[in-house]
Amino acid sequence: MGISNTDSLTYSTTTTTSSNASMIASTEDQQPLQQKQLFNHDNNEQQPTSDDLALVSEIKQFGTLLIRKYQKHIKVNNQQSFITNIELKETLSKGIVLNNSINLLNSPYKILLQFSLLNFHSFINDYTLKNICNEFQNHIGLLDLSKCKHFTIEALVEIIPSLSNLQFLRLRFCKQITPDNLFTLLKCKSDSLSTLDLSYNCFDSVLFNQRKDNNSLNSSTLLSPPTTTTATDINNNIILNPNIKSLILTHCHLQDEKGELVIKALIQHNNHLKHLNLSGNELSSKTLSLLGNFIKQDTCRLVDIDLGTNMIIDDTSFMEFADSLAHNNSLESLNLESNQIKDQGGAKLAETLKCNKTLTCLNLGSNDLGPDTGVAFGNALETNNSLIKLLLDKTLIDEDGGVSIGHGLESNKSLQYLDLGGNQLENESGVAIANSLKTNNSLTTLVLKRNQFGEYSGKTFGEALKSNTSLRVLDLSGNQIGYKGAKSMAYSLPLNKTLSDLDLSYNLLGDEGGKLICESLGANSSLLRLNLSANRIAVESMKALSISLKNSQSTNYSQKDNQFYNTNNHFYQPSLNLNSNIKDLNLNDNINSNNIDNDNNNNNISLTHTNHNSLYLRNKKTNLLTVSSPNLQHFKTGESTLSNLKSLKLDCNRIGDEGALYIASIISNNPSIQYISVASNHIGEIGGQAIGEALKVNTYLQSIHLDSNSIGTKGAQTISEAIKRNSTLRFLGVCSNRLQDKGIKAIKDSLDHNTTLISISMNNNNVQDDQLLLFLDSLPQFSVDTFK
């Protein structure tokens, strides 16, 4: 059985080298590959099989092509710039990528490859590993051998010195690790290796339990009697290659009693170590005491300690650790999330921030802290000028803590990222935090999801955004800001020039509130990502949205040529925008005017000037307000939008078929939108067909999610026709849409004519045909947030 593009690795679409890319493979072709025994695992000297040779040849072919394409790109562009995945997509021939196992690393000075061989874990033995590494020994930057159980650690240690540019080695779930080869691996000779990941290996079993290493390929080890590693062995042998700066030991079953021995040896003999990840273990007081004593020493070089998801409690050891942190001069990042730290310990740690000058990132999320911790952090923020990122999500800080942090933010000049999500904060906290944004000039990301902010908090946030010039990301999802909050936000968006990501999902906005937000988008040029999911949004919001995002320069699509936009169709009702009567408006010489009438003398519309040097357009009939910036003349409804929106999430609303027509209009007329998700929106066949027609001419959209609707067979057939013609779409989600056999087959057949689609999700569609079910099982799955 040879491995080639036309045999066992047959693909249905062209892929890119993107980290999200995966292949649509034939399950029938792959099954023999998975079931056949390729080699004798107990004999290292056995001659390579034809399958070994085929796999090595396939990987060599692709890796060589990748390097040549990169070199060609540099020659053509006459610069040493890294070729991006999107650029590379255009240079690769169809079907050449091996399940996204080999990619370019982002290295501007060298051509480095990432070899993630997890998909070939049953095939990688000593022969295949040696040959692949010999072929690309100067180009392998990352080598991932996780779950590859048929090579020996001894062979790998021999290979590593020849990989002159190897920076990252990942060996997760490697059952062949024994005490002896582990000690040898840690000391491996390499001038370039900086990160070693040994996660998901049971160190408790590997180092301490009596065992026979039945998983090892080393025959001499199989014949040796059971042994137990002593504390002296560990202390004398856990010595790292001095070039390794980062060691990852997550989920290694390390407990306090025995794990302390490993950690003690690590920090005693390896002063060069800078990043230590011990998350997901069962470490507690002894480990914390050990680390506390270490970080207060002048010899400590650690800059990053991750102790998340352990069993740390705020006992005496924790208090001593906090005291040590106050005197540490090296640590920059500390993760203590998901432990058992209480209010007293959290407050003590916050106090240390008044003295510590190096810590920039602190994560205490998912601990049962309390209001005292919140108050202490609020006080610390008033004076601390080093902390950049603070996570206190799900920590029970209560109103007192939220208000204190809000006051602390008013004078803080360093914090850029703050997460207070899931704390059940109410309006008093919301108002305090929102008011701080009027004076705070450092915060760029604020996460406040799943609290209990009401309309008054939403209104205050809207007011703050009018003058704030630093915030880039605001997450208010899972609150209750309602219509009044949406109205205030709508007023502020045209005035704000920096916000790029806004999440207002699950906020009871209603269709009227959603409409106001959507109307304001046409006058905002900074917002790139908007999430309005689960807000009871319906057709009126979609009308406003389609007008706000329409680009007059778009020539991709003509509504009159689409049956779904025929004026005789009962769904077609052109939306009336509030400033739709303005034909031409020049405000260059009227910035200081108090009242400006539009040139058609319409009595229902007037422009008024405010203290914010902005213009408000009021439609007296509807009493709704649309706000726009002083360059309003560049945004004329139905002609040109200022919006640069790239990602739009509208899941779990009520837009239906009529709303889907407006989504289709957006797909047709807005060149900036790259991601749209309208899952669970009661969209039927008509809406599905309209979106399919729009996809035929769209040349910008890269991801669309229509899951949990009812587009049916007709919608699927129209989308299949679009797949044949569309040259940019990469991700498509149509799960749970009643496509049935005909719809699935139409999409399946269309893939033969598409060269860009990477992943399709089509499960739960009432499929009966066995061949189509096999096809669906072979499809790679992807998250609904792909490319968000």
N, C-alpha and C positions, 0 to 999 in steps of 0.2 A: 504493500500500500504506500504509494508515494504521496507526498504532501505538496500540492501545487494549487495555483489559483483556480484551476478547473476541476480539481478533484475534491479533496477533503476539506479545503478551506474555500468553499464557493460562496460568494457574496452577491447580494441582490442590489446593492447600491454602492456608489462611491462614497468614501469617507474622508474626513480630514484627520489631522494629527492632534486635534483639540483634546484637552483632558476629559471633556464630556463625551467625546466621540466613541461609538461602539458600532459593531457591524451587524447587519442583518444576515444571518447565516442559515444555511439549510440544515435542519436537524437530521434529516436522513443521511446527509453526507458526513455529519460530525459523529454520528453514533459509533461507527467502526473505530474511529480515532480514539474514542473514550474507552472502548471495551477491550481492545486488543492489548495483550501483554507484549511490550516492546523489547524488554531485555531481562536478563537474569540479575535481579537486584543483589544477589549474594556473591556475585563474582565481578570484582572490579576490573579484571583483566580481560573480560570477554570482548570479542571483536564487535564493533558497532553493527547494528542491524541496518537494513535498508531504510527503516523509518528514522533511525538516528541520523543517517546521512541526509535524508530528505528534509528533516527539520532544520538541520544546520544549514543546508543549502538555501532553504527558503528565507531564513533569518539573515543570512549573509547577503542574499539578493536584495532584500528590502533595505537593510542598513546601508549598503553601498549606494543604492539609488538615492536614499535620503541625503547622504553626504554630498553626492554629486549635484543634486538639485540645489543644495545650500550653496555650494561653491559657485554654481552657475548664477545663482541669484546675486551673490556678492560681485561677481565679474560684471554682470549686466548693470548693476546699480553703482558699481565703483565705490563701494563703501563697506566697512566691516560692521554692518548692522545685522541684528538678529532677524532672521526670516520668520515672520509670524505664522501661526497655524493657518490663518485665513489665506495668506499669500501662498503658503505651501499647498493648500488645497487645489489651487489651479495648476500646479506643476506635477501632481501625482497622477499616474494612470489608474484606471478603474480597478478596484479589487486588490491593491497591492498591500494595504495596511493589514498587519497581522493582529486583528482584534485589539487594536490600539495598544499593543504591547511595546512598541518601539516608537519613541517620540524624540524630537529635538528638545534639549534643555535651553532655557533662556540664558545663554552665555555669549556676551558680545565679543569675546576674544578668541574662543576656541569652538570648534564644532564638537559638541558633546551630545551624546545620546542617552536616553533613559530606557533601560531595559527592564520592563516589568513583566516577568515571565510567569505570573500566577496562572494565567490561562493554560500554560503548558506544564503545570506542576507534575503531571504524570510522565512527562517525557524528558525532563532535565535530569541527566545523570552526569557522571564525571566526564564522559567523552563529549557529550553535547556542550556542557558548560566550558570545558577547556577550549574547544574549537571556536565557539562563539567569542569567547574572551580573547583568544589569540588573534582573531580576525579584526577585532575592534578595540584592541588594548589601549590605544591612544585616544579613543573617542567615547569610552563608557564613562559617563558622569554619575549615573545612578544605576545601581543593580539591585533589583528586588527579586529575591528567591523565596518569598513566603510560600509556605505549603509545599515547596519542592522537596520531597522526602527521599529522592533517589540519588542525590549526590552526597558526597562526604564532606564534612567540615574540613578534614585534612587536605582534601584536594583544593577546596576553596582557599585555604590559607596559603597554599603553594601558588595559586593564581594571582592573588591580590597584589603582590609586589610588581607584577608586570602591568597592572592597570594604572598607568601613570597619572591619569586625571580622575580617578574614582573619588567622588566626594561623599556619596551617600550609599550605605549598605543596609538593606532591610532584610531581616531573617525572622519573620513572624511565623509562628506555628511550625517550627522546625524540630521535629521529634528526634532527629539524630544528634542533637546537642548533648554532650556528656561533660562531666567536670573537666576532664583533661583537655578535650578539644575546645571547650569554652575558654579555659585559661589561655590556650594557644591563640585562639581567635582574638581575644582582647589585646594581646601583645602583637598582633600581626604587623608585618613590616609594610608600611605605606607612608609616603611623604605627602599624600594628597587627601586621604580619608579623614573627614571631619565629623561625620555623623554616623552613629551605629544604632540601629533600631532592632532590639531583641524582644519586642513586645509579644505577649501571648505565648510565652514559653514558661512552663511551670518550674520556676527556680527552686521551689521548695522540694520538688521531686528530683530535679536535676542534681542539686548540690547536697541534699541532706538525707534523703531516704536511701536505704539499701535497695539496689535495683540492678537488673541486667539490662544492658542497652540493646534490646532486641530491635530497635528501630535503626540502629547504626549500621552502616555498610562495612564497617571495619571488622574484618573477620577475627582479628586478634582480640578485639574487645568482646566479641560474642563468646569467646572461649574463656575469658577471664572470670574469676569469681566475683560475687557481689562485694561492693566496697562502700564505705561511708566516708564522706569528705569531712574532715575535722575543721574546727575554727582556725587552727594554725594554717591549714592548707589554704583556706579562703583568704586569710590575712596576708599570706605570702605570695599568692598567685593572682589576685584580682588587681592586675596592673595594666593600665591602658596604654596603647600606643600614644605617645605624647602629642600627636597631631589631632587626636580625636577630642573635639571640643564639646560634642553633644552626645549624650547617652540616653536612649529611650527605653524604659523598662516598665511600660504600662501593662496592667493585667498579667503580672508575672507571679501571682499568688505569694507575694512577699508579706510575711507577718512580722510583728514587732520583734519577737524573740530571735528568730533566725535572720530576718531581713536586716536587722541592726548590724549583724556581722558583715553582710555584703556592703551596706552603705558606709560603714566605718572604714572598711578597706578601700572603698572608692575614694573617699574624701581625704584619707591619710596619705595615700600614695600617688594621687593624681591631681596636683594643684593646677594643672593646665585645664581641667574640666570647667566649662562655663555654663553648660545647660544640662540639667538633670531632671528627667521626667519620671516620676514614680507614681503617677496617677493610677487609679483603678486597682489598688492593692488593699491590704488590711493593716496598714501601718498606723501606729498610735503614739502614745506618750514617749516611749523609749526613743523612737526614731526622731521625734520632734526635739527632744532634749539633746540628742546627739547633734542634730543640725543646728540647734540654737548655739551650742558651744562652739561649733565650727565657724558659723557666719560672723561671730564677733571677733575672730582672730584676724590679724593683719594679713595672714597668708591666704585668706579666702579669696578665690577668684570667681566664684559662682555669680553669674548675673541673672540666672533664671532657674527657679525651683517650682516644679509642678507637683503638688500633693493633693490634687483634686480627687474626690471620691475615695477617701480612705476612712479611718475611724478615729479622727482627731477630735478630742474634746477640750474644752477650756479649763483644764486643771492647772496644777502648779507648773507643769512642764510647758504648757502653752503660754502662761504668763512670763516665764523665763525666756521663752522664744521671742515674745513680743519685745521684751527689754533688750535682747540681743539685736533685734532688728533696728532699734533706735540708734545703735552704735555701729551698724554695718555700713561700709562705704563701697560695696561692690554690687549688691543685689539690685536689679532693675525690675524684675517681674516675679510676682509671687501669686500662685494659684492655690487657694484653700477651699474651693467650691465643693458643695455636697459632702460636708463632714458633719460633725455634731457640735459645732461651736455655738455657744449661747451668748446672751446679751453682754455678760461681764467680759468675756473674751473678746468680743467684737469691739466693745468700747475701749478696752485696753490697747488693741491693735490700732485703733483710730488715733489714740493719744500719741503713739509713736511717730505718726506723720508730722507732728510738730517739730520733731528733732531730725528725722531721717531726710536726707537731701538727695538720695539716689534713686529711690523706688519710683518707677514711672507707671507701673501697671499692677493693680491689686484686684483680685477676684475673690469675693466672699459670698457669691451667690449660693442660693439653696442651703443656707444655714439658718437655724432657728435663733436669730439674733434678737432684735427687739428695738424699742424706741430709744433706749439709752445709746445704743450703737449709732442710730441715725443722728441723734443730737451731737454725739462726739465727732462724727464725721463732718457735720455741718460746721462745728467750731474749728476743726482741723483745716477745712478748705479755706477759711478766712486768712490763714497764714501760710499754708503750704504752697510752694511754688514749683514743685518738681513732679507731682503726680499728674499723669496724662490720661490714664484710663482707670475707671473705677466701676466695678460691677457689684451691685447690691440687690440684684433681683431675687425675689422670693425670700426675703429676710425678715419680714414682720416688723419693719421699722415704724409703722403706724404714722398717724398724723403729725405727732411731735417731731419725729425723725424727718419726715418729708419737708415740713416747714423749715426746720433748722438747716437742712441741706439747701433748700431754696435760698435762704438768707446767705449761706456761705458762698453760693455761686455768684452772688452780686459783686463780690470783691475779688473772687479767685481769677487768676490770670494764666493758669497753666492747664487746667483740666480740659480735655478735648472730647472725651467719650464718657458718658454716664448712663448706666442701666439701672433703673429703679422699677423695672417691670414686675408685675405679680405681687404687689405689696398692699393691695386694697386701699391705696391712698384716695382721699376724697377731695372735695373742692378747696378746702383750706390749703392743702399741700399743692394742689394743682395751680392755684392762683399764685402762691409764693414762688414756685418754680418758673411759671410763665413770666412773672414780673422780673425775675432775675435775667431773663433773656434780653430785656431792654438795655441793660448795662453790661452784661457779660459779652466779651469779645473773643473768647477762646474756644468755647464749646462748639464742636462741629457735629457730634452725634448724640442725640438724646432719645433714649428708649424708655417709654412709659406705658407699655402695653399691659393690658389686663389689670387696670386699676379701676377706680370708681369715679372718675372725673365726669362731672355733669356739664350742662350747657354753659354755666358761668365760667368754668375752667376753660372750656373750648373757646368762649368769647375772649377770654384774657390771652390765650395763646395766639389767637388771630390778631389781636392788638399788638402783641409783642413782635410778631413776624413782620409787621410794617416797618419797623426800624432796625431789627436785628440784621447784622451783616456777616455773621460767622457760621450760623447753623447750616449744615448741609443735609443732615438726615434727621427726620422727626417721626417717631413711631408712637402713635396714639391709639393703636388698634385695641379693640376690646374694652373701650370705655363707653360713655353715654353722652357725647357732646351734642347730639341731636341737631335739629334744624338751626337753632340759634348759633351753635358752635360752627356749623357749616357755613352759615351766612357770614360770620366774622372771618372765617378762613378765606372765603371767596373774596371778600373785600381786600384782604391782605396780599393774596398771591400775586396780583399784578404789580404790587409795590415792592415785593421782595425780589432780590436779585441773586440770592445765593442758595436757597433751598433746592436740592436736587432730588431728594427722595422723601415722599410723604405717604404714610400708611394711616388711613382712616377707616380701615375695615372694622366691621362689627361695632358701629357707633350710632345706630338708630337715626341715620341722616334722613331717610325717606326720600321719595322721588323729588320733592321740592328742594331739599337740602342738596341732594346729588346734582340737581340741575344748576344750582348756583355755583357749586364747585366747577362743574363742567364748563359753564359759561365763562368763568374767569381764566381758563387755561389758555385761551387764544391770545391773551395779553401778557402771558408769563413766558419768559425765554429760558429760565434756569432749571425748571422742574424736568427731570428725566424719567423718574419712576413714580407711579401713582397707584395705590391700592385702595379701591372702594368696594371691596367684596362685602357681602352680607350686610347690606344697608337698605334693603327693600327698594332698590333703585329700579326704575321701569323706563317706559318709552320716552317720557319728557326729558329725562337726563340724557338719553342717547341722542335725541334730537339736538340738544344743546352741544353735546360732545362732538357730533359730526360736523357741526358748523364751526365750532371753535378750532378744530384740528384740520380743517380743510385748507389745502395749499393751492393757491391760484396758479402756481407754476406747474402743477402736476398735469401731465398729458397722458398718463397711463390709461385712463379709463373715462368713458363717456356714459353717463347714466342713461341717456336716451337709447343707447344700444343694448341695454340690459332689460330683459322682460320684467325683472323684479322692480324696476324703477319707472315703469310705465305709469303715466299720470292717471290711467284708468284703473290701475290697481288700487284696491281699497286701502292698502297699507300706506300708500304714498301720500304724505302730507308734508310739504316743505315747512321746516321750522321757521318761526318768526323770531329773529334775534332782536334784542332790545335796541341795538344801534343800527338796525338794518336800513333805515332811511338815510343814513349818512352816505352821500355819494363821493364827496371829496372834502377833506378837512386839512387845512394847514394851520398849525398852532405855533409855528416858530416865533412869531412876533406877538404872541398873546399869552405868554406864560404868566404875566401878572394881572391878567384880566380877571374880573370878578364874575362875569357872566358872558358866555359865548353861545350864540344861537347857531344851529346848523343852517346850511344854506338853502334848505327847502322850506323853511319856515313852518315846519311841523309843530303844532302847538303842544303836542304830547311829549316832546323830547327836548331837553335842554342840557347844557353842559355847565357845571359849576366848578369853581376853583377852590381848593382847600389849602390849608396850611402846609400840607405835605407835598406841595408842588405836583399834584396829580389831578386827574380829571375824573369826575363821576358822571355817569350817564344814567339819568333816571327816566324810566318809562312810567308816566303817571297813571296809565291804565292798570298796570299790573303791580305797581308799587314795589318792583324788584329793582335792585341796584347792580349795575355792572361797573366794575372799577377797571380803569386802564391807566397806563403810565403816560408821561408827557408825550411819548412818540406814538400816540394813538393813531396818527395818520397812516402808520405802517400796517395797522390791523383794521381792514375793512371786511366786515362780515361777508362770508361767501366768496371772498377773493384771496385773502392772505392771512396766515396765522403767524404769530411770533413763537408759537410753541415748538420746543425741541424734544417733546416727550418720546421716550424710547420704549418704556415698559408700562403696560396698562393691565391691571387685574380687576375684574368685575365679577368674580365667582359668586355663586349663591345669591343672585339677585332675581329680578322678575322681568327681564327685558323681552323675552318671548321672540316670536318671529319678527314683529314690527321693529323691535329694538335691534335685532340681528341685521336688518336692512341697513341701519345706520352704522353698525359695526363694519359691514361690507363697504359702505361709503368711505369710512376711515381707512380701511385697508387699501382702497383704490386711490385715495387722494392725499394721503399723508406720507411723505417719503422718510420721515424720521422714525416712525414706529417699527420696532423690531420684535417685540414680544407682546402678545395679546392672550389673555386667558378669560374665557367666558363660560367656564364649567358650571353646571347646575343652574341653568337660566331659562328652562322651559322653551328652548329653541327647537322648532320642528323642521319638517322637510323644506318648507319655503325659506326659512332662515339659513338652513344648511346649504341650499342651492345658491342663495345669494352670496354667501361667503365663498363658496366654491368658484363662482363666476369672478369674484374680485381677485381671488388668488391666481387666476389665469394671467392677469396682467400686472400683478404686484411684483416689484423687483427689489423690495427692501425687507419685508417681513421674514424673520428667521425662525420664529416659534409661535405656534398657535395651539391652544388647548380648548377643545370643544367637548370634553368629557361630561358624562351624565346629562346629556340632553336627549333629544329624540329626532335627530336629523334623518334617520331611516335610510332605506336603500337609495332613494333618489338623491338625497344629500350626499351620500357616499359616492355615488356615480359621478356627480358633478365635481366633487373634490378629486376624484381619481383623474378626471380629465385635466384638472388644474395641475396635478402632480406631474403629468406628462410635459406640461409647458413651463411650469415654474422653475426658475433656476437659482433661487436663493433660499427657499424654505429648508430648514434643517431638522426641525422637531415638529411632530404632529401628534396630537392626542385626541382620539375619538372613542375612548372606552365608553361602554354602557350607553350606546346610541341606537340600538335596535337595527344595526346594519344588516344582520342576517347574512346568509351565504353569498347572495348576489353582491351586496355592498362590499364585503370583505374581498371577494374575488376581484371585483373591479379595481380596488386599491392595490391588491397584490399584483395584478397584471400591469398596472401603471408604473410600478417600480422599475420595470425593465427599460423604461424610457426616461428615467430620472437620474441625474448625475450628482445631486447635492444632498438629498435627504439622508439623514443619519439615523434617526430613530423614530419609530411609530409605535404608539400604544393603542391597541385595539381590543382589549379583553372585554368579556361580558357583553357580547353582541348577538346572542342567540344563534351561534354557529352550530351546524349539524354535521357538515362534511368533514370526514376524518383527515383528509389532506390539508384542508384549511386550518383545522385545529393544530396539526403539526406545525404548520407555518406560523401560527400565532405563538406557539410555545417557543419557537426559535427566535422571536423578536426580542432584542435587548430592551429592557425596561428603563424608564427614566423618570425623574422626579418632576412634579408639576411646576417646580421652581427652576427647571433647567433654563438657562440663559436669561434668567430674570434680571 
